[in-house]
Structure formats: C-alpha cells, structure tokens
Amino acid sequence: MSTPYSGASPTGAPQGYAEPTPQNYAADYSGGMGTPTTEAGRPDVEGVSVGQLIGEVTKDLSTLMRQELELAKVEVKAEAKKAGQGAGMFGAAGFAGYMVLMFLSFALWWALANVMDIGLAALIVAILWGVIGAVAFVMGRKKFQQVNPKPERTVDTLQQVPGALKPN
C-alpha cells in the first residue's frame, strides 16, 4: 500500500518517513509520578492532591508537546528531502530548456544566413533575445515590487496573544 509520503527510493530501502529515534518521553520525564488506574481502567484519584493531579497533567502536556515536535521534525525532514529532489529535477529541466533554446537560436541563425549575410542574421537573433530578456526583466521587476516582506497576518495575530492571555 502506498502512502502520500512514500516516494521513489532505492531497492530495499524503506519507504515513507524514517522512524524517529526511539525515546520514551513518559518514562524519561515522569519521575515518580503516575496515576494508578482502577480495575475499570479509570484513573484512581482518591487520596491524590489537586497539586499532584495538576503536576501530572502538566507533565503529560509537556510529554505530548515533545512527541509532537519530534514527529513534526521527522515530517519536515522527509518533505524537505522530496522538495530538494523536485528542485533538482526542475534545475535539470531548466538546463535542458536552455540547451534547446540555444540550439534553436543557432538553427534560426543558420536559416537566416541562407537568406542574408551571416553577421546580419546573428544580429537579428541577438536582438530577438534582447527583446525577450527586456520583457522578462520588466515583468520580474513588477512582481518584486509587489512582494511584501513583512508577514502581516502573523504580526496581527501575535499582537492579539497578550490580550488573550489576560483575564477578563
């Protein structure tokens, strides 16, 4: 069965995300705490102070956050690897496209050389590429002027956090 995270890999190599390094956060960070359970499987909190229960909840939340962070790191690493491979393929495609344009330019130059002087044919091809380059430059500059480097929505939501933490 294929998962959305399994990509092409060498024969015999495991597919999907690499397993995170085995680490039992609950055992590492729980210390002497731990709520015993009843025969029905419910927590036996009789005789346990509220402070101990809050401490255990805090410990459990801390453990959960560490585990989620470890999972996020593994997922981001796998996705970054796939993105890097895709970027490499785009680079190869770009180079192949460059080579095609170069040889098409030579072919146009050669075709024009049959009709006119070879120097004039080369000048016409060069001017054609100059016009294409100028249009691409103007369009690229226009796009860069539209870029806003400040993450507006993030700044807005971060400004709302202190107010949300204050009691009403």
N, C-alpha and C positions, 0 to 999 in steps of 0.2 A: 504494500500500500504506500502511496506517495503522499507526503505532507507538503504544505506550501513552503516549508523550509528545507526540503531536500532538493539539492541541486545536483548537477553532474559532478561526479567525483571519481578518482581513480579506482580501478577494480580492486575490490577487497577493502576499500576504505569505508568507514562508517558514514552513513548519510545523516543529514539533519544537524541539529545543534550538538555541540560537544557537551558532554555531561559536565556540570560544574564540579569542582573538586569536592569530594565528599567531606562535609563538615556538619556535625550535629550541633547546631547553634543552641538548641534547647538544653543539651547536656553541658555544653561549654559555658553557658551564661546563666543557668538556672540556680546554681548553688544548692543550698539545702531546701529550697522552696519546692512546692509541688502540691497540688490539692489532691488528696486521696478521693477515690470515687466509691459510690455505694454499689451494691450488687446490681442495681438497675442501670448503672452506668452514668449516674448523675454525680456532680461534684458534691462531696460531703463537706459542707462548710460549717457544720455545727461545731462550735468551740473555736472557730478561727476568727481572728480580729479583722475589722474592716481595713486596717492598715496593711495587714498581710495580704488580704484579697486585692487591694489596690496595687500593692507591690508586685503581686503575681500578674495582674493584668498589664501593668507597665512592662514587666519582663517579657510577657507574651507579645505585646505590640513591638517591642524592640527586636525580638527574635524574628517576627514576621517581616519587619522592615528590612532587616539584614538579608533574609532569604529572598525577598522581592528584589533587593538591589543586586544580589548575586545573579538572579535569573535575568534581570534587565541587562547586566553586563554581558552575559553569555549570548543573549539575543542580539544585542547591538554589535557584538563582535562578529557573529555569523552574518548579519545583514551587511556590515561594513565590508566583509570579505566578498560577498556577492556583488556589492556596488563597485568595489575595486576591479573585479573581473569584468563587469559590464563596462566600466570606464576604459579598461584596456582594449576591449573589443571596439568601442567607439573610436579610440585612437587609431586602431588598425584600419577601421573603415575610413576614417578621415585621411589617413596616408594613402590608401588605395584610391580614394576620390581625387586627391591631389595629383597622383600619377596619371589618372585618366584625363583630368583637365590639362595636364602638361602635354600629354601626347596628342590630345585633340587640338591643342593650340599649335603644336608642330604640324599636324595634318592640315589645319586651316592655312597656316603659313605656307606650306608646300603647295596647297591648292591655289592660293592666290599668286604664288610665284610663277605658276603656269600662265597666268593672265597678264601679269605686270612684273616690274623689276622686283628682285628678291628683297632688296632693302626696304622698299615701299611696302611690300607685303608684311614684313616683320614689324614695321612701324604701325600698320593698321591693327595687327593682332595686339601689339603692346598698348595702343590707345584703347582698344576694346576692353582689355583687362584693367586699365587705369580707370575707366568709367565704372566698371563693376566694383572695383575697390573703393572708389569715392562714394558710391551709393551705399555700400555696406558700412563704410565709416560713418556716414551721416545717420544711418538708421541705428547703428550701435551707440553713437553719442546720445541720440534721442532717448534710447532705452536706459542708458546710465543716468541721465538726468531725472528719470522717473523713479530711481531707486531711493528709498528712504532707509538709511542705515539704523535708525532708531526703532526698536520694536515697540510700536505704540500700544498695542493691546496688552503686552506683557507689563509695560510700565504702568498702565492704567490699573490692571488687576493687582499689581504689587502695592500700589498706593492704597488700595482698599483693604489690604490684610490687617494693618494695625487697628483700623476701626472695627473690623470683625472680631478681633480678639478682646476688645474692651467690653466689660459688662454693660448691659443696657440700663 
